Amino acid sequence: MTKNIYSFSTLDPIKPSIAYDTYWRFAHARQKVFLNRLRGQSNELVSDEIIQKYKFTNAYRACDRVSQYLIKDVIYKETFGSRDQFFRIILFKLFNKIDTWKLLEEKFGTISAESFSVKHYSTFLDAEMNRGRVLYSNAYMMASGCKEYRVTRKHQAHMLLLDDMLKDDLPKKIQDCKTMKEAYELLLSYPLIGRFLAYQYTTDLNYSEITDFSEREFTIPGPGARDGIRKCFVSHSGIAEAELIKILTDRQEYEFERLGLDFQTLGGRPLQYIDIQNIFCETDKYCRVVHPEVQGVSGRTKIKQLFKRNDDPIEYFFPPKWNIDMEVLYGRGQVSGGSC
């Protein structure tokens, strides 16, 4: 157990709600479902019908299908310099849709900054959109930028934004950053990129070899996380939401042990700030069913997406610098793909 970690007292400014323990139980159950699917084991023993019925992201952000594609196919599939890595990562994340990336690869071959043309990319995407192609994922978060860039379609604006980044030599500036917050502030200085999106992009870039920031240095809670925080705490007067994420990250081992939950980490990697804030977002959704009386910020009362199994296998891969123990992750002696 983590030393010098104690339960919240009645004198603390942090007062957990009924949903606080639910947060940790949800994280444990969701990770168990992930590992069972990964190892080809039955989830019948996971009695949580809510997790079985509705769609929830994994406890670890890097385990989700889109993040896995980014890490394995966009970043580490081939060897790229920092400029090309930056370009590929941001281009992929602008759409956050695997099918759109594959479409661009089929048209333009190996995606690189050197071969990028705003005109060619925009014209091609115009044609695909005219055919009824959906270019952006449902998780798309960026403003259209049509007004700022004086264009009629958002992908045109986003190609111009990416071109501006390359012209400004942003890849080199990001690589030279000493802290995660410094890189975040560079991204935040660009139009269309808000605080939460800048944090997400900084995290995505940090999967690569461009940077090697500690993921326990800096965090920005998104709208969903703020909803989850509101539900998990009766009050936290004077303590910022970002600080609460840091506190829970430090307390994870204690809290799982306190609740008698055998939480299995990601091959020895504990939950990071990005994961803790993401679990707040998922707990918000989970509580709409299990604790409908607990109010968040948005007032949403239903979970929209049902779970639909995707049988396309994922050969899991993580940034080598994380030193993930893949034998532990898959179950000792079994290292193969799974669908999660």
PEDA-V858697 format. One record per pair of residues at least 12 apart in sequence whose C-alpha atoms are under 10 Angstrom apart, sorted by the first residue. I is the first residue (numbers start at 0). J is the second residue. Records with the same first field share a line. If there is no record, write none. Layout:
# PEDA-V858697
I->J, J
This chain:
# PEDA-V858697
0->250, 251, 252, 253, 254, 255, 256, 257
1->249, 250, 251, 252, 253, 254, 256
2->250, 252, 253
3->250, 253
4->246, 249, 250, 251, 252, 253, 254
5->250, 253, 254
6->250, 253, 254, 257
11->234, 235, 236
12->233, 234, 235, 236, 237, 238
13->232, 233, 234, 235, 236, 237, 238, 243
14->231, 232, 233, 234, 235, 236
15->228, 229, 230, 231, 232, 233, 234, 235
16->228, 229, 230, 231, 232, 233, 234, 293
17->230, 231, 232, 233, 290, 293
18->227, 228, 229, 230, 231, 232, 233, 282, 283, 285, 286, 289, 290, 293
19->227, 228, 230, 231, 232, 233, 279, 282
20->231, 254, 255, 257, 258
21->231, 282, 285, 286, 289, 290
22->227, 228, 230, 231, 275, 278, 279, 280, 281, 282, 283, 285, 286
23->247, 251, 254, 255, 258, 260, 262, 278, 279, 282
24->47, 254, 255, 258, 259, 260, 262, 282
25->47, 49, 50, 58, 278, 279, 281, 282, 285, 286
26->57, 58, 59, 255, 260, 262, 270, 274, 275, 278, 279, 281, 282
27->58, 255, 260, 261, 262, 263, 264
28->45, 46, 47, 50, 58, 260, 261, 262
29->45, 47, 50, 51, 55, 56, 57, 58, 59, 278, 281
30->56, 57, 58, 59, 262, 263, 264, 265
31->44, 45, 57, 58, 261, 262, 263, 264
32->44, 45, 47, 50, 51, 57, 339
33->56, 57, 58, 59, 62, 63, 337, 338, 339
34->263, 264, 265, 328, 329, 330, 337, 339
35->329, 330, 337, 339
36->329, 336, 337, 338, 339
37->312, 313, 314, 315, 328, 329, 330, 334, 335, 336, 337, 338, 339
38->328, 329, 330, 333, 334, 335, 336, 337, 338, 339
39->329, 335, 336, 337, 338, 339
49->285, 286, 288, 289, 305, 306
50->285, 305, 306
51->305, 306, 307
52->304, 305, 306, 307
53->284, 285, 302, 303, 304, 305, 306, 307
54->281, 284, 285, 302, 303, 304, 305, 306, 307, 308
55->278, 280, 281, 282, 284, 285, 302, 304, 305, 306
56->277, 278, 280, 281, 339
57->274, 277, 278, 281, 339
58->264, 265, 270, 273, 274, 275, 276, 277, 278, 279, 281
59->264, 265, 268, 269, 270, 271, 273, 274, 275, 277, 278
60->270, 271, 273, 274, 275, 276, 277, 278
61->203, 206, 265, 273, 274, 315, 316, 317, 318
62->265, 313, 315, 316, 317, 339
63->313, 315, 339
64->97, 309, 311, 312, 313, 315, 338, 339
65->91, 92, 95, 96, 97
66->92, 95, 97, 203, 206, 317
67->313, 314, 315, 316, 317
68->91, 96, 97, 313, 314, 315, 316
69->87, 88, 91, 92, 95, 96, 97, 100, 203, 206, 207
70->88, 203, 204, 206, 207, 315, 316, 317, 318
71->314, 315, 316, 317, 318
72->97, 316
73->87, 88, 90, 91, 97, 100, 110, 207
74->87, 88, 203, 204, 206, 207, 208, 318
75->206, 207, 208, 316, 317, 318, 319
77->109
79->111, 208
80->111, 170, 208, 209
81->170, 171, 173, 174, 207, 208, 209, 210
82->111, 112, 113, 165, 168, 169, 170, 171, 173, 174, 209
83->110, 111, 112, 113, 114, 165, 170
84->110, 111, 112, 170, 204, 207, 208, 209
85->111, 112, 164, 165, 169, 170, 171, 173, 174, 203, 204, 207, 208, 209
86->110, 111, 112, 113, 115, 161, 162, 164, 165, 169, 170, 204
87->100, 109, 110, 111, 112, 204
88->200, 203, 204, 206, 207
89->161, 164, 200, 201, 203, 204
90->110, 111, 112, 157, 158, 161
91->103
92->135, 136, 139, 196, 199, 200, 203
93->134, 135, 136, 139, 140, 141, 154, 157, 158, 161, 200
94->133, 134, 135, 136, 137, 138, 139, 140, 141, 154, 157
95->134, 135, 136, 137, 138, 139, 140
96->133, 134, 135, 136, 137, 138, 139
97->134, 135, 136
98->132, 133, 134, 135, 136
99->124, 127, 132, 133, 134, 135, 136
100->134
102->123, 124, 127, 134
103->120, 123, 124
106->120, 123
107->119, 120, 123
112->161, 162, 165
113->165
115->158, 161, 162
116->158, 159, 162
117->155, 156, 157, 158, 159, 160, 161, 162
118->155, 158, 159
120->154, 155, 158
121->152, 153, 154, 155, 156, 157, 158, 159
122->154, 155
124->152, 154, 155
125->152, 154, 155
128->152, 154
134->154
135->154
139->196
140->191, 192, 193, 195, 196
141->153, 157, 190, 191, 192, 193, 196
142->156, 157, 190, 191, 192, 193
143->155, 156, 157, 191
144->156, 157, 159, 160, 190, 191, 192
145->157
147->160, 190, 191
148->160, 190
156->191
157->191
160->189, 190, 191, 192
161->189
163->189
164->186, 189
169->182, 185, 186
170->204, 209
171->209
172->185
173->185, 186, 201, 204, 209, 210
174->204, 205, 208, 209, 210, 211
175->209, 210
176->209, 210, 211, 212
177->210, 211, 212
178->210, 211, 212, 213, 216, 217
179->198, 201, 202, 205, 210, 211, 212, 213, 214, 215, 216, 217, 218
180->197, 198, 201, 212, 216, 217, 218
181->201
182->197, 198, 200, 201, 202, 204, 205, 210, 212
183->195, 196, 197, 198, 199, 200, 201, 202, 217, 218, 219
184->197, 198, 201
185->197, 201
186->198, 200, 201
187->200, 201
194->219, 220, 221
195->218, 219, 220, 221, 222
196->219, 221
197->219
198->217, 218, 219, 220, 221, 273
199->218, 219, 221, 273
202->214, 218, 273
205->318
206->317, 318, 319, 320, 321
207->317, 318, 319, 320
208->318, 319, 320
211->320
213->271, 272
214->270, 271, 272, 273, 274
215->244, 245, 248, 249, 270, 271, 272, 273
216->245, 271, 272
217->241, 242, 244, 245, 272, 273
218->240, 241, 242, 244, 245, 271, 272, 273, 275, 276
219->240, 241, 242, 244, 272, 273, 276
220->239, 240, 241, 242, 243, 244, 272, 273, 275, 276, 277, 279, 280
221->240, 241, 276, 277, 279, 280
222->279, 280, 296, 297
223->276, 277, 278, 279, 280, 281, 282, 283, 284, 295, 296, 297
224->240, 241, 244, 275, 276, 277, 278, 279, 280, 281, 282, 283, 295, 296
225->240, 241, 276, 279, 280, 283, 295, 296, 297
226->279, 280, 281, 282, 283, 284, 294, 295, 296, 297, 298, 299
227->276, 277, 278, 279, 280, 281, 282, 283, 284, 285, 286, 294, 295, 296
228->240, 241, 243, 244, 276, 278, 279, 280, 282, 283, 295, 296
229->279, 283, 293, 294, 295, 296
230->279, 282, 283, 286, 287, 290, 292, 293, 294, 295, 296
231->279, 282, 283, 286, 293, 294, 295
233->293
240->276
241->272, 276
243->275, 276
244->271, 272, 273, 274, 275, 276, 277, 279
245->271, 272, 273, 275, 276
246->272, 275
247->270, 271, 272, 275, 276
248->269, 270, 271, 272, 273, 274, 275, 276
249->269, 270, 271, 272
251->269, 270, 271, 275
252->269, 270
263->327, 328
264->323, 327, 328
265->323, 324, 325, 327, 328, 329
266->321, 322, 323, 324, 325, 326, 327, 328, 329, 330
267->321, 322, 323, 324, 325, 327, 328
268->321, 322, 323, 324
283->295, 296, 297, 299, 300, 302
284->299, 300, 301, 302, 303
285->301, 302
286->300, 301, 302
287->299, 300, 301, 302
288->300, 301, 302
308->338, 339
309->338, 339
310->337, 338, 339
311->336, 337, 338, 339
312->335, 336, 337, 338, 339
313->335, 336, 337, 338, 339
314->334, 335, 336, 337, 338
315->328, 329, 334, 335, 336, 337, 338, 339
316->336
